[in-house]
Amino acid sequence: MPAVLSCTLSLLLGTTILLGQPTDDVHFQVASVKPSGTEITRGGQGFMNPGLFSVRHRPLKALILMAYGISDFQLSGGPAWIAEDRFDVDARPATAASKEQMMVMLRNLLADRFGLRLHQEERPMTVFILLVAKNGPKFGPQFHQVEEPSLASDAAKQNLGLYLGGTMSDFVVSLRRNMQIIHPEGTAWGAPVPPVIDQTGLEGFYAIFLKLSGPFDDLPAAVEAQFGLKMDLRKQSTQMIVVDGAQRPRPN
């Protein structure tokens, strides 16, 4: 019998995520949840400060990933509409709240308004583990640390190659996204393309530019040759969150 989500979940990424205890009686004071209008906002928009949580044009799936601090490959199940229907959410706490408190409130909001029911389970999964290769990392013009995220973004304008910068967490997301574009069927790795999980231990922000000689380059080989980072393909047990049920939100 799967465990109900009323405990902490230790994920493959090495983080511990509080999934919301029954005693977590923390709710937004006021909250509006409604279907988005017909105007399409690419990727959705979001804003959060201690007094306001606000998102536009986000599917329930994206809200779950945000609320529980997980990656897309760690979520499965649920009706198709949770990835298709888009919603606008505006919610305010009674008093100024931390990000962690906001996420507890968001989890409670999803349970209240969407009737969201979840459980956790372990599943074997093929993944790429990103490690520092022998004699790596190879720092230089294509791969170097910057002091602020904005500097990494500004560096992307230098036309040094395919920009995959930010934190190493951002980098592995970009790597997988580009592998999905180059190899939509997964080719040698199977389908879908495996997740990429950072275990380099490299912290901070980086300007990272990948040079490709053709549209079907072997990205793992290019990453190792250019950056001194190895993408090790493994099968290992992964903690998943499974959606058991959800309903389109009740009117405010």
MIZA-266086 format. One line per 8 residues: their letters; for each residue z, y, x of N, C-alpha, C, O. Coordinates in steps of 0.001 Angstrom, whole numbers, plus 500000, padded with zeros to 6 digits. Atoms other than C-alpha are relative to their C-alpha. Last residue first. Layout:
N
A> Z/Y/X/Z/Y/X/Z/Y/X/Z/Y/X | ...
***
This chain:
252
NPRPRQAG> 498806/499274/499508/494495/531214/485907/500916/500359/498840/501965/500968/499047 | 500108/498537/500008/492137/528648/484333/501294/500654/500472/502381/500106/500291 | 499728/499450/501313/492669/525020/485410/499869/501517/500052/500035/502104/501121 | 498764/499246/500274/491044/524019/488644/500101/500467/498562/499113/500823/497919 | 500377/498585/499887/488432/521257/488838/501149/500850/499463/501818/500461/498506 | 500620/499473/501213/490303/518015/489084/499580/501434/500265/500228/502157/501022 | 500005/498539/500105/491264/515951/492120/499289/500379/498718/498429/499647/498228 | 500409/499394/501251/492051/512329/492931/500073/501511/500066/500885/502075/500800
DVVIMQTS> 499937/500968/501087/492786/509825/495659/499533/500588/498674/499052/499863/497803 | 499836/499342/501307/491668/512042/498555/499953/498938/498920/498924/498286/498741 | 500925/500477/501022/492209/510130/501802/500317/500687/498678/501465/500700/498233 | 499516/499577/501306/493801/511673/504887/498926/499632/498984/497756/499976/499150 | 500874/499353/500964/493012/509718/508025/500813/500498/498806/501868/499954/498482 | 499309/499678/501241/494924/508709/511133/499076/500814/499098/498490/501812/499517 | 499942/498582/500328/492583/507237/513736/500726/500190/498674/500455/499483/497703 | 499428/499765/501317/492722/503862/515471/500185/501495/499772/500666/502211/500650
QKRLDMKL> 498558/500008/500068/490426/503583/518456/500475/500381/498602/499734/500957/497805 | 499581/500294/501372/486846/502874/519378/501517/499941/500003/502112/499195/500780 | 498957/501007/500215/485705/504615/522524/500135/499697/498515/499718/500481/497663 | 500126/500580/501336/482806/506677/523921/500996/498852/499844/500989/497904/500629 | 499734/501435/499946/483876/508741/526949/499993/499431/498585/500821/499811/497757 | 499841/500392/501394/482302/512205/527071/500086/498483/499950/499071/497790/500024 | 500540/501295/500404/482871/513311/530663/500300/499723/498535/501430/499898/498077 | 499182/500506/501096/483291/516923/531760/499343/498733/499465/498141/498719/499199
GFQAEVAA> 498982/500878/499437/481964/518079/535137/500977/499500/498958/502143/499250/499266 | 498647/499462/500128/480228/521034/533483/501073/499140/500666/502218/499575/500794 | 499906/498550/499880/476514/520656/534246/501439/500516/500054/501711/501519/500715 | 500713/499475/498835/476125/516956/535009/500258/501486/500201/500422/501937/501334 | 499373/500477/498763/478835/515763/532631/499335/500604/501229/500013/501006/502174 | 498652/499424/499907/477689/517929/529733/500679/499573/501297/501337/500380/501954 | 500146/498604/499592/474040/517011/530334/501364/500656/500177/501558/501443/501104 | 500398/499979/498590/474821/513278/530243/499895/501428/500512/500287/501712/501644
PLDDFPGS> 498893/500460/499154/476786/513636/527000/499657/500026/501494/500488/500406/502319 | 498942/499006/499829/474004/515833/525554/501177/499497/500818/501660/500236/501675 | 498768/500772/500101/471145/513394/526173/501155/500952/500270/501463/501240/501426 | 499207/500272/498810/468224/515760/525624/501231/499159/499670/501745/499199/498552 | 499298/501262/500209/466103/515459/522509/500790/499594/501245/500900/498411/501566 | 499271/500040/501267/464846/519047/522150/500823/498732/499791/501701/498708/498929 | 500834/500404/501124/463917/519392/525833/500840/499848/498754/502068/499866/498835 | 501402/500024/499575/465149/520758/529151/499065/499609/498880/497857/499822/498981
LKLFIAYF> 500723/501164/500493/468528/521830/527841/498555/500078/500425/497928/501134/500341 | 501437/499924/499781/470903/524202/529630/499355/498698/499557/499768/497620/499985 | 500628/501276/499690/474393/524341/528141/498493/500194/500129/497842/500701/499216 | 501435/499953/500305/476252/527650/528277/499358/498705/500475/499401/498385/501663 | 500625/501281/499656/480047/527804/528118/498554/500028/499533/498274/500253/498355 | 501418/499779/500253/482056/531061/528150/499291/498750/500516/499354/498447/501707 | 501047/500228/499015/485613/529832/527980/498653/500491/499485/498345/500406/498296 | 501330/499769/500548/488876/530662/526252/498955/499922/501105/499198/500321/502244
GELGTQDI> 500586/498670/499945/492340/529318/527061/498601/500029/499416/498188/499116/498701 | 499540/499054/501009/493508/525829/527871/499316/501343/500165/498712/501629/501199 | 500427/498647/499642/491900/522908/529695/500372/500950/498872/499958/500753/497729 | 498843/499239/499554/493920/519714/529132/499654/501420/500413/500515/502139/500920 | 500200/499474/498647/490652/517798/529027/501256/500655/500557/501450/500709/501771 | 498821/500409/499244/491625/515654/526038/499855/500458/501457/500299/499779/502383 | 499674/499406/498703/489271/517227/523523/501288/499427/500574/502352/499517/499961 | 498590/499609/499959/488056/514994/520731/500357/500459/501403/500144/499737/502377
VPPVPAGW> 499692/499744/498602/484373/514613/519844/501407/500590/500055/501694/501579/499381 | 499258/498779/499671/483641/513008/516479/500212/500113/501504/500185/499116/502225 | 498536/500061/499888/481025/510257/516365/500632/501369/500223/500000/502265/500785 | 499646/499736/498609/477479/510994/515135/501521/500017/500129/502191/500663/499324 | 500364/498686/499459/477183/509482/511679/500361/500127/501479/500992/499245/502063 | 500017/498866/500916/475621/507056/512147/501277/499978/499183/501680/498911/498718 | 499789/500342/501397/475592/504854/515215/499976/501259/499153/499896/502372/499672 | 498575/499943/500307/476090/505962/518784/500301/499504/498596/501467/499373/498224
ATGEPHII> 499246/501027/499277/472675/504876/520085/501470/499963/499617/502142/498965/499874 | 500684/500816/498988/470811/506870/517426/500949/498975/500632/501522/498143/499928 | 498995/500497/499079/473279/509028/515379/499454/499182/501145/500145/499012/502149 | 499640/501362/500361/470860/509378/512494/501039/499404/500947/501490/498276/500746 | 499396/500056/501336/470697/513177/512713/500410/498600/499569/501282/498456/498713 | 500062/501407/500391/470160/513022/516491/500626/499824/498614/501750/499333/498513 | 500955/500689/499133/469349/516524/517746/499792/498551/499552/498674/498037/499586 | 501317/499380/500167/471022/518326/514837/498947/499231/500795/497857/498956/500292
QMNRRLSV> 500451/500324/501352/474002/515961/514707/498623/500576/499716/497831/499978/498987 | 500446/501394/499972/474309/516217/518479/499502/499564/498626/498554/498786/498519 | 501321/500038/499373/474408/519995/518090/499471/498578/500143/498263/498360/500054 | 500969/499371/500899/477253/519847/515577/498596/499933/500589/497633/499656/499873 | 500332/500947/501059/479139/517367/517749/498947/500570/499061/498029/499864/498645 | 500708/501147/499434/478969/519640/520774/499570/499028/498907/498413/498610/498859 | 501390/499598/499757/479902/522715/518754/499171/498860/500570/498004/498696/500215 | 500621/499871/501320/483057/521017/517453/498525/500367/500156/497668/499814/499468
VFDSMTGG> 500291/501353/500463/483899/519909/521000/499385/500017/498598/498560/499162/498274 | 501080/500624/499240/483501/523482/522285/499669/498614/499453/498494/498292/499276 | 501257/499471/500526/485655/525074/519592/498810/499286/500640/497821/498978/499975 | 500097/500523/501369/488531/522780/520565/498728/500495/499324/498070/499742/498606 | 500580/501337/499873/487819/523631/524204/499917/499318/498638/499047/498476/498419 | 499023/500944/499471/488412/527237/523229/499314/498645/500181/498191/498444/499719 | 498765/499820/500741/485407/529522/522850/501100/499184/500648/501113/499026/501869 | 498741/499539/499448/481958/528602/524072/501136/500138/499018/501050/499723/497862
LYLGLNQK> 499063/500913/500649/478978/526469/523064/501438/500385/500350/502285/499508/500521 | 498601/499561/499929/476145/528897/523856/500888/499058/499197/500667/498853/498003 | 499408/500209/501314/472802/527167/524469/501489/500311/500077/502219/499661/500826 | 500149/501337/500553/471447/528649/527676/500592/499937/498614/500889/500967/498009 | 499864/500960/498906/472060/531619/529963/499808/498557/499531/499910/497629/500333 | 501168/500879/500008/470748/534178/527478/500016/499023/501177/499012/498841/501866 | 500601/499986/498673/473397/536777/528405/498793/499069/500122/498116/499065/501150 | 501188/499162/500021/474230/537489/524760/499250/499985/501335/498203/500621/501460
AADSALSP> 501094/500756/500606/476633/534547/524639/498700/500790/499997/497624/500208/499864 | 500738/500688/498942/478853/536436/527091/498817/499222/499442/497861/498943/500166 | 500886/499036/499343/479861/538785/524289/499149/499322/501064/497989/499683/501265 | 501091/499694/500926/481210/535843/522304/499010/500968/500634/497797/500805/500500 | 500844/501188/500069/483249/534615/525265/498808/500248/499088/497688/499837/499393 | 500777/500029/498769/484506/538145/525824/499092/498778/500048/497974/498843/500557 | 501138/499082/500147/485543/538385/522175/499128/500001/501245/497915/500189/501153 | 501097/500625/500747/487687/535264/522559/498778/500889/499901/497649/500401/499946
EEVQHFQP> 499904/499808/501441/489744/537005/525266/498832/499316/499301/497756/499174/499883 | 498651/499630/500437/490579/536393/528911/500142/500076/498493/501223/499825/497961 | 499937/498581/500321/487479/534474/529977/501364/500286/499391/502054/499369/498947 | 498962/499548/500910/487181/531102/531705/499919/501505/499817/499584/502242/500744 | 498910/499285/499362/483940/529936/533236/500976/500529/498954/500614/500757/497799 | 498734/500522/500527/481099/527546/532544/501146/500694/500726/501473/500352/501863 | 500219/500672/501286/477422/528482/532978/501307/499570/499334/501319/499228/498151 | 500577/499087/500997/478060/531112/535695/499850/499359/498618/499974/500045/497603
GFKPGNKA> 501043/499157/499444/480378/528731/537577/499447/500895/498917/500096/501076/497887 | 500026/498628/500484/483099/526160/537018/498926/500796/500725/498654/500571/501904 | 500903/499230/499157/482406/522463/537551/499886/501418/499436/499065/501681/498557 | 501170/499388/500633/485398/520612/536097/499173/500823/500983/499656/501214/502045 | 500170/498912/500963/485237/518201/537747/501319/500750/499801/502329/500373/500394 | 500494/498795/499326/485190/516050/540900/499713/501151/499028/499036/502112/499394 | 499685/499984/498580/485636/512931/538745/499305/501188/500659/498122/501437/500425 | 500617/501055/499195/485156/513848/535109/500469/500095/501449/501090/501078/501851
VLLIFVTM> 500494/499431/498756/487558/515990/533052/499486/498855/500861/500233/497926/501168 | 499077/500032/498871/487811/514282/529690/499409/500776/501168/498207/501039/501198 | 500448/499095/498948/486165/514627/526276/501083/500098/501065/502204/500529/500797 | 498865/499306/499417/486945/511564/524151/499476/500853/501148/498900/500323/502098 | 500161/499533/498630/483931/510597/522037/501303/500685/500420/501776/501586/499727 | 499870/498574/499683/484905/508663/518941/499580/500246/501448/499617/499341/502281 | 500638/499734/498715/484258/505324/517220/500014/501503/500240/499578/502278/499389 | 501116/499056/499986/486756/504845/514415/499455/500130/501415/500213/500154/502385
PREEQHLR> 500677/500015/498700/489313/502235/513403/498780/500910/499948/498051/500919/498956 | 501279/500695/500006/491183/503402/510312/499450/499960/501424/499606/500919/502179 | 500646/500103/498699/494799/504400/509757/498701/499220/499859/498633/498221/499143 | 500192/501353/499511/495985/505551/506351/499351/500052/501375/498768/501065/501761 | 500434/500133/498621/497260/508665/504612/499833/498526/500348/500528/497670/499802 | 499167/500913/499230/497467/509420/500906/499456/499935/501411/498340/500388/501668 | 500435/500470/498689/496306/512252/498721/500871/498855/500481/501999/498675/500022 | 499170/501137/499614/496482/513614/495166/499403/499367/501256/498199/499120/501327
LGFRDALL> 500395/500739/498801/495125/517077/494311/501016/498915/500330/502211/499186/500457 | 499466/501346/500215/495770/518174/490726/499717/499084/501175/499472/497891/500995 | 501073/500999/499943/493434/521087/491492/500499/498583/499695/499710/497638/499683 | 501203/499543/500702/495714/523959/490427/498879/498964/499972/498099/498923/499021 | 499764/499428/501328/499168/522586/491222/498705/500269/499246/498573/499894/498081 | 499427/501026/500878/498357/520229/494113/500140/500520/498571/499862/499800/497611 | 501053/500994/500228/496027/522750/495732/500498/498881/499084/499755/498375/498242 | 500981/499419/500918/498650/525494/495278/498901/498989/499671/498483/498880/498518
NRLMVMMQ> 499425/500044/501348/501341/523307/496860/499022/500556/498965/498934/500040/497851 | 499949/501409/500395/499153/522740/499909/500557/499858/498584/500041/499087/497775 | 501361/500400/500351/498395/526478/500043/499973/498536/499575/499281/498192/498618 | 500324/499429/501307/502098/527343/499901/498601/499576/499552/498382/499292/498374 | 499201/500760/500962/502787/524963/502796/499698/500488/498590/499524/499683/497676 | 500668/501287/500155/499863/526575/504647/500781/499074/499075/500182/498296/498331 | 501197/499841/500835/501255/530072/504026/499332/498659/499747/498868/498399/498636 | 499530/499903/501379/504624/528998/505426/498832/500149/499031/498844/499579/497940
EKSAATAP> 499513/501325/500384/502940/527843/508636/500497/500006/498554/500232/499069/497801 | 501163/500855/500246/500977/531095/508867/500440/498625/499520/499852/498070/498592 | 500692/500429/498790/504205/533066/508521/498776/499160/499622/498612/498776/498464 | 499896/501408/499628/505187/534760/505275/499248/499739/501299/498281/500428/501623 | 500853/500299/498850/505922/538320/504114/500252/498573/500488/501399/498136/500590 | 499664/499189/498831/507682/538232/500770/499079/499595/501141/498376/498587/501062 | 499028/499012/500477/506832/537003/497259/500412/500948/501116/500634/502136/500880 | 498616/500477/500020/503737/535299/498613/500924/501100/499497/500548/502271/499454
RADVDFRD> 499010/499173/499302/500272/536507/497566/501368/499353/499924/501790/498929/498849 | 498609/500385/500244/497220/534487/496598/500932/500842/500859/500635/501159/502011 | 499190/498862/499583/493515/535175/496193/501441/499669/499648/501757/499393/498490 | 498543/500093/500110/491188/532160/496048/500619/501289/500522/500293/501744/501619 | 499369/498817/499419/487450/532125/495388/501500/499892/499740/501928/499601/498623 | 498931/499293/500691/485866/528729/494782/500440/501233/500783/500324/501299/502007 | 499384/498949/499178/482734/526763/495623/500986/500814/499168/500792/501034/497973 | 499587/498843/500790/481640/523428/494148/500737/500999/500886/501519/500616/501755
EAIWAPGG> 501151/499269/500538/479876/521110/496618/500392/501259/499239/499825/502324/499484 | 500761/499441/498878/482369/519405/498937/498874/500908/499532/498206/501542/500349 | 499043/499310/499129/485012/518748/496265/499320/500587/501235/499874/501468/501892 | 499943/498547/500233/482140/518074/493814/500961/500705/500947/500851/501919/501117 | 500996/499252/499226/481405/514640/495317/500178/501506/499877/499866/502241/500815 | 501302/499828/500658/484622/513126/493964/499076/500902/500814/499533/501699/501634 | 500124/498911/500965/487408/512198/496388/498629/500070/499374/497672/499511/499910 | 499685/500251/501397/487406/510067/499507/499802/501224/499124/499377/502285/499581
SLQFDSIG> 500975/500811/500731/487560/510995/503164/500433/499877/498551/501539/500267/498176 | 499872/499910/501456/489221/513452/505530/498917/499152/499347/497748/499222/499726 | 498716/500586/500381/489852/512907/509250/500239/500048/498497/501330/499716/498035 | 500104/501454/499901/486197/513444/510198/501295/499302/499599/501310/498081/499442 | 500728/500576/501129/486396/517008/508832/499940/498476/500054/499925/497825/499009 | 501442/499896/499835/489120/518048/511272/499290/499242/498894/499894/498400/498230 | 500709/501162/499487/492739/518532/510251/498518/500304/500151/498019/501310/499647 | 500275/499825/498587/495121/521470/509808/499299/498826/500640/499622/498453/501768
YAMLILAK> 499353/501070/499242/496540/520304/506494/499665/500030/501483/500140/499186/502242 | 498597/500152/500385/495865/523450/504481/500732/498981/500868/501911/499153/501179 | 499224/498849/499571/492631/524318/506308/501494/499765/499754/502320/500014/500632 | 500009/500011/498531/491081/520869/505953/500869/501131/500543/501612/500942/501507 | 499128/501096/499572/492166/520812/502300/500078/499956/501516/501164/499822/502079 | 498616/499564/500214/490644/524257/501685/500994/498924/500416/502063/499238/500939 | 499657/499059/498931/487370/523143/503267/501436/500488/499867/502122/500689/500869 | 499899/500743/498741/487227/520108/500955/500412/500916/501145/501282/500557/501938
LPRHRVSF> 498660/500569/499910/487993/522300/497936/500172/499243/501310/501246/499287/501911 | 499785/501219/500786/484792/524200/498601/501423/499499/500170/502108/499862/501126 | 499577/501174/499235/484957/527801/499887/500118/498790/499078/500661/498913/497980 | 501108/500961/499945/482997/530728/498427/500344/498792/500874/499532/498366/501696 | 501135/499898/500912/485587/533392/499177/499015/498863/500268/498725/498523/501415 | 501240/500619/499536/489007/533155/500749/498950/500129/498912/499262/500219/497724 | 501187/499739/500804/492183/535274/500455/498793/499305/500624/498517/499490/501809 | 500943/501054/499639/495752/534663/501582/498799/500164/499093/498935/500125/497870
LGPNMFGQ> 501174/500349/500805/497816/537843/501460/499244/498832/500620/499000/498796/501826 | 499841/499720/501417/501186/539251/502562/498850/499565/499124/498890/499786/497914 | 498717/500451/500562/501691/537880/506065/500174/500228/498503/501055/499633/497883 | 498956/499269/499288/497941/538221/506808/501324/499610/499354/501309/498829/498403 | 498596/500334/500195/495011/535993/505889/500870/500928/500839/500624/501121/502030 | 499118/498978/499450/491321/536626/505339/501435/499564/499730/501762/499115/498632 | 498567/500182/500152/488435/534296/504631/500785/501110/500662/500315/501764/501592 | 499268/498955/499294/484705/534229/504085/501480/499801/499765/501878/499243/498742
GGRTIETG> 498778/499498/500605/482409/531388/503123/500647/501071/500858/500319/501230/502034 | 498810/500495/499340/479945/529528/505334/501307/500463/499376/502377/500010/499783 | 500202/501075/499039/477035/531675/504140/501320/499628/500675/501963/500467/501305 | 499467/499469/498750/478117/533719/501152/499948/498886/501020/500663/497892/500888 | 499656/500949/498953/475895/532808/498203/500494/500747/501237/499812/501630/501757 | 500382/499487/498694/475944/535116/495173/500497/499055/501091/501677/498708/501121 | 501289/500576/499602/476213/532991/492029/499552/500492/501364/498700/499865/501994 | 501170/499500/500702/479881/533751/491606/498730/499371/500551/498771/498508/501427
SPKVSAVQ> 500707/498884/499381/482653/531583/492986/498828/500425/499140/498322/499648/498330 | 501304/500344/499413/484725/529430/490674/499337/501235/500581/499455/502334/500041 | 501096/500004/500960/488276/530675/490161/498697/499626/500685/498552/499815/501892 | 500987/500973/499529/491699/530412/491754/498889/499953/498963/499139/499634/497801 | 501200/500091/500823/494088/533363/491401/499042/499018/500662/498712/499152/501840 | 501175/500628/499406/497604/533180/492797/498875/499940/498973/499089/499601/497809 | 501151/499891/500895/500853/535077/492272/498798/499398/500701/498652/499529/501916 | 499463/499337/501191/504264/534372/493783/498914/500181/498953/499144/499946/497767
FHVDDTPQ> 500442/498618/500114/502784/531841/496183/500602/500599/498735/500751/499910/497726 | 501225/499735/500752/504890/528721/496331/499618/501469/500129/500466/502328/500371 | 500478/498700/499528/507557/527171/498519/498643/500242/499350/497696/499485/499568 | 500218/499234/501223/509539/524310/497005/499623/501431/500372/500338/502382/500056 | 500677/498754/499603/509104/522167/500112/499649/500819/498753/498479/500932/498388 | 499039/498899/500030/511690/519634/498946/499369/501334/500394/500022/502377/500359 | 499672/499683/501398/508965/517116/498033/500971/501171/499878/501011/501843/498848 | 498946/500835/500555/507889/517411/501683/500205/500345/498522/499881/501451/498087
GLLITTGL> 499358/499472/501197/504570/518907/502714/501011/499040/499410/500627/498016/498846 | 500826/500186/501176/502045/517468/505099/500685/500432/498711/500103/500322/497632 | 499103/500127/501133/503564/518810/508285/499187/499967/498722/498472/500916/498397 | 500302/499070/501088/501020/518182/511002/500943/499738/498845/501025/498614/498350 | 499248/500479/501150/501871/516655/514346/499876/501036/498901/500164/502215/499110 | 499180/499005/500667/499306/517157/517079/500740/499359/498842/500332/498310/498343 | 498737/499816/499306/497946/514630/519561/500893/501051/499375/501904/501431/499967 | 500099/498846/499132/494323/514894/518451/501305/500284/500721/501352/501179/501564
LLSLTCSL> 500615/500391/498749/494534/511367/517111/499953/501154/500975/499976/500939/502187 | 501431/500226/499978/496863/512616/514436/499514/499635/501382/500222/499792/502376 | 500388/499814/498606/500596/512288/513937/498548/499595/500140/498200/498430/499945 | 501117/500844/499613/501227/512779/510221/499637/500309/501431/499247/501435/501739 | 500850/499409/498983/504523/514135/508948/498965/499000/500435/499195/497792/500366 | 499412/500146/498672/505905/512914/505656/499129/500736/500987/498161/501392/500602 | 498763/499233/500118/505324/513225/501921/500750/499931/501323/501980/499964/501357 | 499859/498900/499052/501718/512104/501848/501249/500824/499699/501183/501858/499034
VAPM> 500228/498720/500670/502032/508798/500044/500291/501126/500978/501177/501012/501826 | 498830/499114/500063/501798/505782/502345/499643/501301/499315/498626/501913/499643 | 500033/498811/499154/499034/503341/501543/501214/500877/499799/501789/500936/498712 | 500000/498801/500860/500000/500000/500000/500000/501243/500892/500861/501367/501763
***
